[in-house]
């Protein structure tokens, strides 16, 4: 029985990178919504900055949902 260590290392590296990236994007979404809720984002809590913060947070969550859906697709296919 031979183990392809290079392939195993590649899978490990990609898994770690995607996991850290996905957690980071989700965290950015939570921080964006938390700043919008509390109004502690600096100069203006309303207007264009609030809309941009909320849109960015929702985009982060959409990216996370897309990554999860793609993972489920890979498992099922």
FENTATA-V271710 format. One record per residue. N is the residue number from 1. RES is the residue in one letter. PHI is phi in whole degrees, 0 to 359 (none if undefined). Layout:
[[N & RES & PHI] [N & RES & PHI]]
This chain:
[[1 & X & none] [2 & X & 250] [3 & X & 254] [4 & X & 275] [5 & X & 293] [6 & X & 293] [7 & X & 294] [8 & X & 296] [9 & X & 294] [10 & X & 296] [11 & X & 298] [12 & X & 298] [13 & X & 296] [14 & X & 294] [15 & X & 297] [16 & X & 296] [17 & X & 295] [18 & X & 292] [19 & X & 296] [20 & X & 296] [21 & X & 296] [22 & X & 293] [23 & X & 295] [24 & X & 296] [25 & X & 294] [26 & X & 297] [27 & X & 296] [28 & X & 299] [29 & X & 296] [30 & X & 294] [31 & X & 296] [32 & X & 298] [33 & X & 289] [34 & X & 293] [35 & X & 293] [36 & X & 294] [37 & X & 292] [38 & X & 273] [39 & X & 73] [40 & X & 255] [41 & X & 270] [42 & X & 107] [43 & X & 290] [44 & X & 234] [45 & X & 261] [46 & X & 231] [47 & X & 88] [48 & X & 295] [49 & X & 293] [50 & X & 292] [51 & X & 294] [52 & X & 295] [53 & X & 295] [54 & X & 294] [55 & X & 296] [56 & X & 296] [57 & X & 296] [58 & X & 294] [59 & X & 295] [60 & X & 297] [61 & X & 293] [62 & X & 295] [63 & X & 296] [64 & X & 296] [65 & X & 297] [66 & X & 294] [67 & X & 294] [68 & X & 294] [69 & X & 297] [70 & X & 295] [71 & X & 297] [72 & X & 295] [73 & X & 300] [74 & X & 295] [75 & X & 289] [76 & X & 286] [77 & X & 289]]
